[in-house]
């Protein structure tokens, strides 16, 4: 037997065979010895205590008894068979009953033999019944180490073929002695020693068949660490490799434009967080390596101003810049902000979207190519082949998750050497996710709001308070303010949602009639031009109320909007609620967010609404969202398959994420190519994993 034993097909394990092998593959994706070895228990049952039949109490959880078999019967018609086994000890008798997997269980039970039985007793016709208990010869049970019994995930189909948790445990007992010597070492001895980890053999033995709880916890910790370690090693080495191959334009100078703007035109003093981020960006741009930085900050934290300062550094060094946003409204908004900032400096900025006239496009294309246009702001239109820059040095991408990898790559090809990339997002990303999903980007965080920003007052109201809420809307409009009213959009029931939206719109129009009030409506069934028109009416203050589904875009800036009402708020995720709330509070006036809901709320919905009322800290909200929904849902389906961890949980294992990240950084700092003798085991495992996970390098 050689080292390749772990790749042995699962059908060659004793107790499997062709039919069970097919089920293990289709039900659990277990194809090889390695796959089964990494099918870890999800909990453990303490089997240290055996009680007498007379001591069984009702109601009771699962118990363990030691009994002798007195009778075995197979009863009923072929499709409705049951296995009835009578058993006893010195104090009484019980019935053991099975309805499934009979052909696998019956041959294992012998009359007159002593068995250990574990299961949940139920009183039936004056005696105790155990439905589908676990059963094992007492002699066999005594030979096992430890009293913690592993419990494995199974399925109904597997159980019907005798592969419920106990059946899988038996397979594992056949497997482990065969493979334990062939499990490769994956972590250097110094890391094991530093972190006080058991070695890899002890870890696998103890996670499947723990001797005691202390060793079990240490084994779980080691194997979680290993998953996170290799994910981050993959991401970080990818980043370093790209950096080494990809040279970046050197922005040597902090020139007149930057200094002039900073001294004379800065609208307010930068926060400490903004200063720190600008410093990080300046260091990148002056280093000669390609910048690939993620800038995350809550709504209103001043990301656009940081982008403007970066654009000025690009211009001062003789380069052009572009900013790409996912929608026309958002691109137009960025364009207006940037023009407002840069006009006093005489810097030329243009806007390119789908609705720009052909004659204007020609002028933009020409001035881009001859270098007289310094900054181009736009949508996907920036990616068109006709759009050619003279010397693009910086690409800023807003809400990057809305663009595909291939789309973003097109921007890289707009120059001989790829431009520096600054990615911005207002979606707060939990720290553990930023370190894993965005391991190939450097991450900057603006975690404070500019002075003078007033917090948004968030209130939860039940549907019964609707008349009071309508009165509050009227009060805000009388003050000259504008109001959003948002309805949920759930794909599975678009008709119902559309009806809810239209019913809501009609009741709003009845309560706030023309000519005193103007109401806009935006939803997914509208044509793009109609949607743009309704949005612009609200943005320009022509309408006071915007009734919409969640199609209203992230980051739309209406400083005069002071009230956000979210209908059926219990149907929204936390990050969505936070994004919607961020559409108000952009002006000087006090702003409010009212979360409307019915009385019937799930436990998770209560937590979400309570969190929203309690805090406006986007990062705290994102951490709570991660706990409730898990990483796959928080980041969206485009990341599926990236984090198929067996043990690690990013919502709860933040400390292990940090520990593994520190160790990875230290190893790569000392040995970037993993060429040192002590790192060969790490390199070998990394290559094996990278072959299985080609998408890890495409995460950003």
Secondary structure per residue as TSV (DSSP state, phi and psi in degrees):
chain	resnum	aa	ss	phi	psi
A	1	X	-	360.0	134.3
A	2	X	-	-115.2	-174.3
A	3	X	G	-60.9	-22.1
A	4	X	G	-78.1	6.8
A	5	X	G	-55.9	-32.0
A	6	X	G	-65.7	-23.3
A	7	X	G	-91.5	6.6
A	8	X	S	-60.2	131.6
A	9	X	B	-57.7	143.0
A	10	X	G	-63.1	-25.8
A	11	X	G	-65.0	-16.5
A	12	X	G	-87.6	1.9
A	13	X	S	-82.9	136.2
A	14	X	T	-57.1	128.5
A	15	X	T	97.1	-1.0
A	16	X	T	-100.5	-78.2
A	17	X	H	79.2	171.6
A	18	X	H	-60.7	-46.9
A	19	X	H	-67.5	-48.6
A	20	X	H	-62.1	-36.7
A	21	X	H	-60.5	-44.7
A	22	X	H	-60.1	-42.0
A	23	X	H	-67.3	-41.7
A	24	X	H	-61.0	-36.7
A	25	X	H	-70.6	-49.6
A	26	X	H	-74.6	-33.8
A	27	X	H	-89.1	-32.9
A	28	X	H	-128.3	2.3
A	29	X	-	55.2	37.6
A	30	X	-	-101.1	105.1
A	31	X	-	-106.7	-27.0
A	32	X	B	-135.7	172.2
A	33	X	H	-57.2	-38.7
A	34	X	H	-62.7	-41.8
A	35	X	H	-61.6	-43.0
A	36	X	H	-67.5	-41.2
A	37	X	H	-57.0	-34.5
A	38	X	T	-94.9	14.4
A	39	X	-	-91.3	89.8
A	40	X	-	-84.9	153.4
A	41	X	-	-62.8	148.4
A	42	X	S	-100.8	-13.2
A	43	X	E	-159.3	175.1
A	44	X	E	-133.7	144.3
A	45	X	E	-112.0	130.5
A	46	X	E	-77.7	111.0
A	47	X	-	-108.4	30.2
A	48	X	-	-79.2	-19.3
A	49	X	-	-112.7	127.3
A	50	X	-	-113.7	132.0
A	51	X	B	-114.7	165.2
A	52	X	-	-84.2	156.5
A	53	X	G	-59.5	-37.4
A	54	X	G	-65.4	-19.7
A	55	X	G	-92.8	2.5
A	56	X	-	-69.0	130.2
A	57	X	-	-114.8	156.8
A	58	X	S	-124.0	139.5
A	59	X	S	-75.3	151.3
A	60	X	-	-142.8	153.4
A	61	X	-	-80.0	-158.9
A	62	X	E	-71.8	144.5
A	63	X	E	-132.6	164.1
A	64	X	E	-118.7	129.9
A	65	X	E	-128.9	158.1
A	66	X	E	-114.4	117.4
A	67	X	E	-136.5	161.3
A	68	X	E	-107.6	142.7
A	69	X	E	-85.4	128.7
A	70	X	E	-111.4	-20.1
A	71	X	E	-160.4	141.9
A	72	X	E	-130.3	121.3
A	73	X	E	-131.5	141.1
A	74	X	E	-110.0	116.5
A	75	X	E	-117.9	161.3
A	76	X	S	89.3	172.4
A	77	X	-	-74.6	161.3
A	78	X	G	-48.1	-43.8
A	79	X	G	-84.1	-11.0
A	80	X	G	-126.4	38.3
A	81	X	-	-72.7	153.1
A	82	X	E	-141.9	149.6
A	83	X	E	-103.8	122.0
A	84	X	E	-116.3	118.4
A	85	X	E	-119.6	124.8
A	86	X	E	-94.9	137.3
A	87	X	E	-144.6	159.5
A	88	X	E	-151.6	160.2
A	89	X	E	-129.3	-168.4
A	90	X	T	-68.3	-13.0
A	91	X	T	-111.9	-5.4
A	92	X	E	167.9	-175.2
A	93	X	E	-130.5	159.1
A	94	X	E	-139.6	162.4
A	95	X	E	-112.5	133.3
A	96	X	E	-108.6	128.9
A	97	X	E	-127.8	134.9
A	98	X	E	-128.5	136.9
A	99	X	S	-108.7	-18.4
A	100	X	S	-128.7	155.9
A	101	X	S	67.3	24.1
A	102	X	H	-60.6	-42.5
A	103	X	H	-66.9	-19.3
A	104	X	H	-88.8	-33.5
A	105	X	H	-84.4	-42.8
A	106	X	G	-54.0	-46.4
A	107	X	G	-64.3	-18.5
A	108	X	G	-86.3	-8.3
A	109	X	-	-106.6	121.5
A	110	X	-	-115.6	137.6
A	111	X	T	-60.5	141.9
A	112	X	T	79.6	-7.3
A	113	X	-	-86.1	154.6
A	114	X	E	-93.5	127.3
A	115	X	E	-125.6	150.0
A	116	X	E	-95.8	126.0
A	117	X	E	-118.0	133.8
A	118	X	E	-130.4	127.8
A	119	X	E	176.6	-173.4
A	120	X	E	-100.6	115.7
A	121	X	E	-78.5	145.5
A	122	X	E	-136.3	140.1
A	123	X	E	-79.6	128.4
A	124	X	E	-145.2	121.3
A	125	X	T	51.5	42.0
A	126	X	T	83.3	2.5
A	127	X	E	-135.5	169.5
A	128	X	E	-88.3	130.2
A	129	X	E	-112.0	141.7
A	130	X	E	-117.9	112.3
A	131	X	E	-87.5	125.6
A	132	X	T	49.0	54.1
A	133	X	-	-77.0	167.1
A	134	X	E	-87.7	138.0
A	135	X	E	-138.5	138.3
A	136	X	E	-153.9	141.9
A	137	X	E	-55.3	134.2
A	138	X	H	-61.1	-38.0
A	139	X	H	-61.3	-42.1
A	140	X	H	-65.9	-39.9
A	141	X	H	-64.6	-38.1
A	142	X	H	-65.3	-27.7
A	143	X	T	-79.2	-4.3
A	144	X	S	-85.4	143.1
A	145	X	S	-77.9	144.1
A	146	X	-	75.5	161.9
A	147	X	S	-113.9	-1.0
A	148	X	E	-91.4	112.6
A	149	X	E	-91.8	129.8
A	150	X	E	-70.4	146.0
A	151	X	E	-120.7	122.4
A	152	X	-	-107.4	147.8
A	153	X	-	-64.8	138.3
A	154	X	-	-139.8	-173.4
A	155	X	-	-136.0	170.1
A	156	X	H	-61.8	-42.2
A	157	X	H	-64.8	-41.8
A	158	X	H	-65.3	-41.3
A	159	X	H	-61.4	-37.1
A	160	X	H	-63.9	-20.7
A	161	X	T	-107.2	27.2
A	162	X	T	76.3	12.8
A	163	X	-	-110.7	49.7
A	164	X	S	-73.3	-172.1
A	165	X	H	-52.1	-45.5
A	166	X	H	-65.7	-36.4
A	167	X	H	-64.3	-40.7
A	168	X	H	-67.4	-37.4
A	169	X	H	-60.2	-40.9
A	170	X	H	-63.9	-40.2
A	171	X	H	-60.6	-41.4
A	172	X	H	-64.3	-34.8
A	173	X	H	-70.1	-29.2
A	174	X	H	-74.1	-36.8
A	175	X	H	-74.2	-49.0
A	176	X	H	-55.2	-47.5
A	177	X	H	-61.3	-29.4
A	178	X	H	-72.9	-34.7
A	179	X	H	-107.8	-15.4
A	180	X	G	-53.9	-38.9
A	181	X	G	-73.9	-16.2
A	182	X	G	-102.9	1.4
A	183	X	S	-70.6	120.8
A	184	X	-	-72.1	147.1
A	185	X	-	-68.3	135.8
A	186	X	-	-121.3	-22.8
A	187	X	S	-114.2	139.9
A	188	X	-	-60.5	149.6
A	189	X	H	-58.3	-35.4
A	190	X	H	-66.5	-32.7
A	191	X	H	-71.6	-42.3
A	192	X	H	-58.4	-44.4
A	193	X	H	-68.4	-46.7
A	194	X	H	-58.7	-41.2
A	195	X	T	-94.7	3.0
A	196	X	T	57.7	44.1
A	197	X	-	-88.5	147.9
A	198	X	-	-69.1	158.4
A	199	X	-	-70.8	171.6
A	200	X	H	-63.1	-33.8
A	201	X	H	-68.5	-46.3
A	202	X	H	-61.4	-39.5
A	203	X	H	-61.9	-47.1
A	204	X	H	-68.3	-40.3
A	205	X	H	-60.8	-44.1
A	206	X	H	-81.0	-22.4
A	207	X	H	-76.7	-31.6
A	208	X	H	-86.8	-42.6
A	209	X	S	-134.6	77.3
A	210	X	-	-68.0	139.8
A	211	X	S	-79.0	-41.3
A	212	X	S	-152.9	170.0
A	213	X	H	-65.8	-34.9
A	214	X	H	-62.7	-48.8
A	215	X	H	-66.1	-34.0
A	216	X	H	-61.6	-48.3
A	217	X	H	-61.7	-41.3
A	218	X	H	-66.4	-35.4
A	219	X	H	-69.7	-43.3
A	220	X	H	-61.5	-43.8
A	221	X	H	-59.0	-45.1
A	222	X	H	-62.8	-44.4
A	223	X	H	-73.0	-32.4
A	224	X	H	-64.4	-47.3
A	225	X	H	-55.0	-44.3
A	226	X	H	-61.5	-42.7
A	227	X	H	-59.8	-46.9
A	228	X	H	-70.9	-36.7
A	229	X	H	-59.5	-48.5
A	230	X	H	-75.2	-29.9
A	231	X	H	-62.5	-47.7
A	232	X	H	-73.1	-32.5
A	233	X	H	-63.5	-42.2
A	234	X	H	-60.6	-48.7
A	235	X	H	-66.1	-46.5
A	236	X	H	-70.1	-40.2
A	237	X	H	-67.5	-33.6
A	238	X	H	-61.5	-44.2
A	239	X	H	-63.2	-45.2
A	240	X	H	-67.1	-38.1
A	241	X	H	-63.4	-45.5
A	242	X	H	-61.5	-42.1
A	243	X	H	-60.9	-44.9
A	244	X	H	-65.9	-36.4
A	245	X	H	-78.1	-33.4
A	246	X	-	-103.5	106.0
A	247	X	B	-80.4	148.2
A	248	X	-	-113.0	153.8
A	249	X	-	-61.4	138.0
A	250	X	-	-91.0	118.8
A	251	X	-	-93.6	90.8
A	252	X	-	-72.2	-35.6
A	253	X	-	-104.0	143.0
A	254	X	-	-104.2	99.2
A	255	X	-	-96.7	-162.9
A	256	X	H	-61.6	-42.7
A	257	X	H	-60.1	-49.4
A	258	X	H	-61.1	-50.6
A	259	X	H	-64.3	-42.1
A	260	X	H	-61.7	-46.5
A	261	X	I	-62.8	-44.5
A	262	X	I	-63.8	-39.1
A	263	X	I	-83.7	-35.3
A	264	X	I	-112.5	-26.5
A	265	X	I	-120.8	2.6
A	266	X	-	-63.4	122.3
A	267	X	S	-67.4	-28.1
A	268	X	S	-157.3	161.3
A	269	X	-	-65.9	137.9
A	270	X	-	-63.8	146.1
A	271	X	-	-74.7	164.1
A	272	X	H	-59.5	-36.7
A	273	X	H	-64.4	-42.3
A	274	X	H	-64.3	-42.2
A	275	X	H	-59.7	-43.3
A	276	X	H	-61.6	-43.5
A	277	X	H	-66.7	-43.2
A	278	X	H	-60.8	-38.3
A	279	X	H	-63.2	-43.6
A	280	X	H	-62.3	-42.2
A	281	X	H	-66.5	-43.5
A	282	X	H	-60.6	-39.4
A	283	X	H	-63.2	-44.6
A	284	X	H	-58.1	-50.2
A	285	X	H	-68.3	-22.6
A	286	X	T	-95.6	-0.5
A	287	X	T	-89.4	-15.9
A	288	X	T	87.6	-2.2
A	289	X	B	-103.9	161.3
A	290	X	-	-73.9	125.8
A	291	X	-	-81.1	132.2
A	292	X	E	-138.9	82.4
A	293	X	E	-117.1	135.4
A	294	X	E	-97.2	123.6
A	295	X	E	-108.4	109.0
A	296	X	E	-113.7	139.0
A	297	X	E	-164.5	148.2
A	298	X	-	-63.3	164.8
A	299	X	T	-53.1	128.6
A	300	X	T	81.2	10.7
A	301	X	S	-84.1	-8.2
A	302	X	-	97.7	33.0
A	303	X	H	-67.5	-38.9
A	304	X	H	-62.4	-38.9
A	305	X	H	-64.1	-39.0
A	306	X	H	-63.1	-41.1
A	307	X	H	-62.4	-40.8
A	308	X	H	-62.7	-43.3
A	309	X	H	-62.9	-37.4
A	310	X	H	-67.7	-40.4
A	311	X	H	-60.5	-40.8
A	312	X	H	-63.6	-37.8
A	313	X	H	-62.4	-39.7
A	314	X	H	-62.8	-46.3
A	315	X	H	-65.2	-41.8
A	316	X	H	-61.2	-22.5
A	317	X	T	-103.6	16.1
A	318	X	T	82.9	20.0
A	319	X	-	-115.0	157.5
A	320	X	E	-91.6	163.0
A	321	X	E	-133.2	157.3
A	322	X	E	-137.3	154.3
A	323	X	E	-129.2	123.8
A	324	X	E	-112.8	129.1
A	325	X	-	-121.9	155.4
A	326	X	S	-75.0	-19.9
A	327	X	S	-133.6	161.5
A	328	X	H	-64.2	-41.6
A	329	X	H	-62.2	-44.5
A	330	X	H	-67.2	-40.6
A	331	X	H	-63.1	-42.8
A	332	X	H	-62.7	-40.8
A	333	X	H	-63.1	-44.4
A	334	X	H	-62.3	-43.1
A	335	X	H	-56.8	-48.7
A	336	X	H	-61.5	-43.0
A	337	X	H	-61.3	-46.2
A	338	X	H	-68.3	-40.5
A	339	X	H	-60.1	-44.2
A	340	X	H	-57.9	-41.4
A	341	X	H	-72.0	-42.7
A	342	X	H	-99.1	-12.3
A	343	X	G	-54.5	-45.3
A	344	X	G	-60.3	-20.3
A	345	X	G	-92.5	-3.7
A	346	X	T	73.0	22.8
A	347	X	-	-85.7	133.4
A	348	X	-	-85.9	123.9
A	349	X	E	-126.1	136.0
A	350	X	E	-127.4	161.1
A	351	X	E	-117.6	129.1
A	352	X	E	-126.6	110.5
A	353	X	-	-133.9	178.0
A	354	X	T	-60.4	-26.3
A	355	X	T	-95.5	5.2
A	356	X	S	-71.8	134.4
A	357	X	-	-63.9	153.1
A	358	X	H	-59.4	-40.6
A	359	X	H	-64.3	-39.8
A	360	X	H	-69.3	-35.3
A	361	X	H	-60.3	-42.9
A	362	X	H	-57.9	-43.9
A	363	X	H	-62.7	-44.0
A	364	X	H	-61.4	-48.3
A	365	X	H	-58.0	-43.3
A	366	X	H	-65.2	-47.6
A	367	X	H	-70.8	-23.9
A	368	X	H	-68.4	-45.6
A	369	X	H	-71.4	-32.0
A	370	X	T	-90.5	-1.9
A	371	X	T	85.9	1.8
A	372	X	-	-77.6	-16.7
A	373	X	-	-95.6	120.4
A	374	X	-	-83.9	-41.0
A	375	X	E	-133.9	130.8
A	376	X	E	-118.2	123.1
A	377	X	E	-109.2	140.9
A	378	X	E	-177.1	-171.6
A	379	X	S	-102.9	-151.6
A	380	X	G	-56.1	-18.4
A	381	X	G	-56.0	-26.0
A	382	X	G	-63.2	-23.8
A	383	X	G	-83.3	-10.3
A	384	X	S	-60.4	146.4
A	385	X	T	-60.4	-29.7
A	386	X	T	-66.8	-22.4
A	387	X	-	-80.8	104.2
A	388	X	-	-123.0	130.7
A	389	X	-	-96.5	153.9
A	390	X	S	-74.0	-46.6
A	391	X	S	-157.0	82.2
A	392	X	E	-74.2	119.8
A	393	X	E	-109.5	-18.0
A	394	X	E	-146.1	130.4
A	395	X	E	-116.9	123.5
A	396	X	E	-105.7	128.0
A	397	X	E	-119.6	122.0
A	398	X	E	-95.0	139.6
A	399	X	S	47.1	60.8
A	400	X	G	-60.5	-24.5
A	401	X	G	-66.8	-11.0
A	402	X	G	-85.2	-6.8
A	403	X	S	-112.8	143.8
A	404	X	-	-75.6	161.8
A	405	X	H	-58.7	-43.9
A	406	X	H	-63.8	-37.6
A	407	X	H	-64.2	-45.3
A	408	X	H	-65.9	-34.5
A	409	X	H	-62.7	-28.4
A	410	X	H	-61.0	-35.6
A	411	X	H	-64.2	-33.4
A	412	X	H	-62.7	-29.8
A	413	X	T	-87.5	7.2
A	414	X	T	-81.0	3.4
A	415	X	S	-150.6	163.1
A	416	X	S	-60.2	-44.9
A	417	X	S	-107.7	133.6
A	418	X	-	-57.1	139.8
A	419	X	-	-70.1	159.4
A	420	X	E	-63.3	146.7
A	421	X	E	-120.4	126.5
A	422	X	E	-119.6	114.1
A	423	X	E	-100.4	130.9
A	424	X	E	-116.6	141.9
A	425	X	E	-144.9	139.5
A	426	X	-	-96.4	1.8
A	427	X	S	-86.9	108.2
A	428	X	-	-62.4	130.7
A	429	X	-	-108.4	125.1
A	430	X	-	-55.0	147.2
A	431	X	H	-55.7	-42.6
A	432	X	H	-64.8	-34.6
A	433	X	H	-73.2	-39.4
A	434	X	H	-59.9	-37.6
A	435	X	H	-74.3	-22.7
A	436	X	H	-103.1	-58.0
A	437	X	H	-61.6	-39.2
A	438	X	T	-108.5	36.1
A	439	X	T	-63.7	-22.5
A	440	X	T	-94.3	6.1
A	441	X	S	-116.3	152.1
A	442	X	E	-82.7	138.3
A	443	X	E	-110.8	126.9
A	444	X	E	-114.6	143.9
A	445	X	E	-127.9	129.7
A	446	X	E	-100.0	104.5
A	447	X	-	-110.4	24.7
A	448	X	S	-144.7	149.2
A	449	X	-	-90.9	152.1
A	450	X	-	-59.8	150.9
A	451	X	T	-61.3	147.6
A	452	X	T	94.4	-15.0
A	453	X	-	-73.0	127.5
A	454	X	-	-90.6	135.3
A	455	X	-	-64.2	149.8
A	456	X	-	-85.0	128.4
A	457	X	E	-80.7	114.9
A	458	X	E	-106.2	131.0
A	459	X	E	-131.8	140.5
A	460	X	E	-102.9	127.3
A	461	X	E	-130.4	140.2
A	462	X	E	-82.1	161.7
A	463	X	G	-55.0	-27.9
A	464	X	G	-65.3	-15.9
A	465	X	G	-94.0	14.1
A	466	X	H	-57.9	-39.5
A	467	X	H	-63.1	-39.9
A	468	X	H	-64.9	-38.5
A	469	X	H	-65.7	-41.9
A	470	X	H	-59.0	-39.6
A	471	X	H	-64.6	-38.5
A	472	X	H	-65.9	-39.3
A	473	X	H	-58.1	-46.8
A	474	X	H	-60.2	-43.0
A	475	X	H	-60.6	-43.1
A	476	X	H	-66.1	-41.4
A	477	X	H	-65.3	-37.9
A	478	X	H	-62.0	-28.1
A	479	X	T	-78.7	-2.2
A	480	X	T	91.7	12.7
A	481	X	-	-95.8	169.3
A	482	X	E	-115.9	160.5
A	483	X	E	-135.0	136.0
A	484	X	E	-98.9	139.5
A	485	X	E	-128.5	113.2
A	486	X	E	-111.3	133.9
A	487	X	-	-108.3	149.9
A	488	X	-	-71.1	156.0
A	489	X	-	-127.5	109.9
A	490	X	-	-113.2	117.3
A	491	X	G	-53.3	-38.5
A	492	X	G	-63.2	-21.3
A	493	X	G	-135.6	53.6
A	494	X	H	-58.0	-37.6
A	495	X	H	-61.7	-45.7
A	496	X	H	-62.5	-43.8
A	497	X	H	-63.5	-41.1
A	498	X	H	-62.7	-40.7
A	499	X	H	-63.6	-44.9
A	500	X	H	-57.5	-44.6
A	501	X	H	-63.0	-47.4
A	502	X	H	-67.8	-39.6
A	503	X	H	-60.7	-44.2
A	504	X	H	-62.9	-43.5
A	505	X	H	-60.1	-45.1
A	506	X	H	-63.5	-40.4
A	507	X	H	-69.0	-33.2
A	508	X	H	-66.3	-46.0
A	509	X	H	-64.2	-37.4
A	510	X	H	-64.0	-40.8
A	511	X	H	-77.6	-30.2
A	512	X	S	-125.3	75.7
A	513	X	-	-79.0	160.3
A	514	X	T	-66.4	156.2
A	515	X	T	-88.6	-0.9
A	516	X	T	-67.8	-30.2
A	517	X	-	-129.1	144.0
A	518	X	-	-116.6	128.7
A	519	X	E	-121.0	128.8
A	520	X	E	-96.9	156.3
A	521	X	E	-137.5	136.1
A	522	X	E	-136.2	129.0
A	523	X	-	-152.9	168.7
A	524	X	T	-66.6	-19.4
A	525	X	T	-81.8	-9.1
A	526	X	S	-78.1	153.6
A	527	X	-	-69.9	148.7
A	528	X	H	-51.9	-40.6
A	529	X	H	-64.5	-40.7
A	530	X	H	-66.0	-39.5
A	531	X	H	-63.3	-47.1
A	532	X	H	-59.4	-42.2
A	533	X	H	-62.3	-49.0
A	534	X	H	-61.8	-41.3
A	535	X	H	-64.0	-43.6
A	536	X	H	-67.2	-32.4
A	537	X	H	-59.9	-41.5
A	538	X	H	-73.0	-44.9
A	539	X	H	-58.5	-37.9
A	540	X	T	-87.7	5.7
A	541	X	T	79.2	12.1
A	542	X	S	-75.9	-27.8
A	543	X	-	-118.4	147.9
A	544	X	S	-95.3	-25.3
A	545	X	E	-123.4	133.4
A	546	X	E	-113.8	110.8
A	547	X	E	-96.3	125.7
A	548	X	E	-154.5	162.1
A	549	X	-	-90.7	-171.2
A	550	X	T	-74.5	9.7
A	551	X	T	-70.2	-13.5
A	552	X	S	-65.1	136.1
A	553	X	-	-80.3	150.9
A	554	X	T	-58.9	134.3
A	555	X	T	84.4	0.7
A	556	X	-	-62.5	127.7
A	557	X	-	-105.9	106.0
A	558	X	-	-125.1	90.1
A	559	X	T	-56.9	-24.8
A	560	X	T	-81.2	-10.8
A	561	X	E	-79.2	119.4
A	562	X	E	-115.6	-5.6
A	563	X	E	-138.3	127.1
A	564	X	E	-117.0	120.5
A	565	X	E	-110.8	124.5
A	566	X	E	-110.3	109.9
A	567	X	T	-77.4	147.0
A	568	X	T	48.0	49.4
A	569	X	G	-59.3	-23.2
A	570	X	G	-68.0	-14.9
A	571	X	G	-87.2	-6.4
A	572	X	S	-97.3	151.2
A	573	X	-	-77.5	163.4
A	574	X	H	-60.8	-45.9
A	575	X	H	-65.9	-33.8
A	576	X	H	-66.6	-44.0
A	577	X	H	-59.0	-43.3
A	578	X	H	-65.8	-40.9
A	579	X	H	-63.2	-42.7
A	580	X	H	-63.9	-43.5
A	581	X	H	-60.0	-32.9
A	582	X	T	-68.3	-6.4
A	583	X	T	-78.8	-15.8
A	584	X	S	-109.2	176.1
A	585	X	-	78.1	21.1
A	586	X	-	-96.6	-6.7
A	587	X	S	-109.5	-165.7
A	588	X	S	-83.5	-16.6
A	589	X	S	-80.5	155.8
A	590	X	-	-62.4	133.8
A	591	X	-	-121.7	157.3
A	592	X	E	-134.4	150.4
A	593	X	E	-130.7	121.0
A	594	X	E	-110.1	121.6
A	595	X	E	-96.3	109.9
A	596	X	E	-93.0	137.4
A	597	X	E	-151.9	165.3
A	598	X	-	-79.2	178.1
A	599	X	S	-80.1	-29.9
A	600	X	-	-80.7	105.9
A	601	X	-	-124.7	136.2
A	602	X	-	-71.9	166.4
A	603	X	H	-59.0	-43.7
A	604	X	H	-64.7	-40.7
A	605	X	H	-62.2	-41.1
A	606	X	H	-60.3	-44.4
A	607	X	H	-61.4	-43.3
A	608	X	H	-62.0	-47.5
A	609	X	H	-67.6	-40.6
A	610	X	H	-62.9	-39.5
A	611	X	H	-62.8	-44.2
A	612	X	H	-61.7	-41.0
A	613	X	H	-69.7	-35.6
A	614	X	H	-76.1	-38.8
A	615	X	-	-139.6	151.8
A	616	X	-	-114.8	9.6
A	617	X	-	-76.7	109.8
A	618	X	H	-58.7	-33.3
A	619	X	H	-74.6	-37.5
A	620	X	H	-64.1	-40.9
A	621	X	H	-64.3	-41.2
A	622	X	H	-66.6	-35.7
A	623	X	H	-65.5	-41.6
A	624	X	H	-65.2	-40.0
A	625	X	H	-62.0	-39.9
A	626	X	H	-62.9	-41.1
A	627	X	H	-63.6	-39.5
A	628	X	H	-76.1	-44.8
A	629	X	H	-104.2	-22.3
A	630	X	-	87.8	158.9
A	631	X	H	-65.0	-37.8
A	632	X	H	-60.2	-43.6
A	633	X	H	-72.1	-37.3
A	634	X	H	-63.3	-41.5
A	635	X	H	-88.9	-12.7
A	636	X	-	93.6	163.7
A	637	X	G	-68.6	-15.5
A	638	X	G	-65.2	-16.2
A	639	X	G	-98.6	6.5
A	640	X	T	-63.0	142.7
A	641	X	T	90.8	-16.1
A	642	X	T	-77.8	-41.2
A	643	X	T	-112.1	53.5
A	644	X	-	-84.5	65.2
A	645	X	-	-68.4	145.3
A	646	X	S	-86.6	-33.0
A	647	X	S	-127.5	-42.6
A	648	X	-	-64.5	146.8
A	649	X	-	-134.9	109.0
A	650	X	T	-63.0	-24.1
A	651	X	T	-72.3	-27.0
A	652	X	T	-118.7	-12.2
A	653	X	-	-109.3	36.6
A	654	X	H	-56.1	-39.2
A	655	X	H	-66.6	-37.5
A	656	X	H	-70.9	-36.4
A	657	X	H	-57.1	-48.8
A	658	X	H	-63.8	-43.6
A	659	X	H	-60.4	-48.6
A	660	X	H	-66.9	-36.1
A	661	X	H	-63.6	-43.7
A	662	X	H	-60.5	-43.2
A	663	X	H	-67.3	-40.4
A	664	X	H	-61.9	-46.6
A	665	X	H	-59.5	-40.8
A	666	X	H	-65.6	-45.4
A	667	X	H	-60.9	-47.9
A	668	X	H	-71.6	-26.6
A	669	X	H	-65.4	-39.9
A	670	X	H	-86.6	-26.9
A	671	X	-	-151.4	77.1
A	672	X	T	-61.6	-30.5
A	673	X	T	-96.6	5.6
A	674	X	-	52.2	44.7
A	675	X	-	-96.5	-12.8
A	676	X	S	-65.2	146.4
A	677	X	G	-53.1	-41.1
A	678	X	G	-69.8	-16.0
A	679	X	G	-99.2	4.6
A	680	X	H	-65.4	-36.8
A	681	X	H	-66.0	-35.1
A	682	X	H	-67.5	-45.4
A	683	X	H	-61.3	-41.8
A	684	X	H	-62.7	-44.4
A	685	X	H	-68.8	-37.3
A	686	X	H	-62.0	-44.1
A	687	X	H	-61.7	-42.4
A	688	X	H	-60.9	-45.5
A	689	X	H	-67.9	-42.1
A	690	X	H	-61.7	-33.4
A	691	X	H	-65.2	-33.2
A	692	X	H	-81.6	-24.5
A	693	X	-	-122.4	64.6
A	694	X	G	-63.7	-22.2
A	695	X	G	-78.9	-7.4
A	696	X	G	-60.4	-29.5
A	697	X	G	-81.9	-4.7
A	698	X	G	-108.8	18.2
A	699	X	-	-68.9	-39.0
A	700	X	-	-70.1	360.0
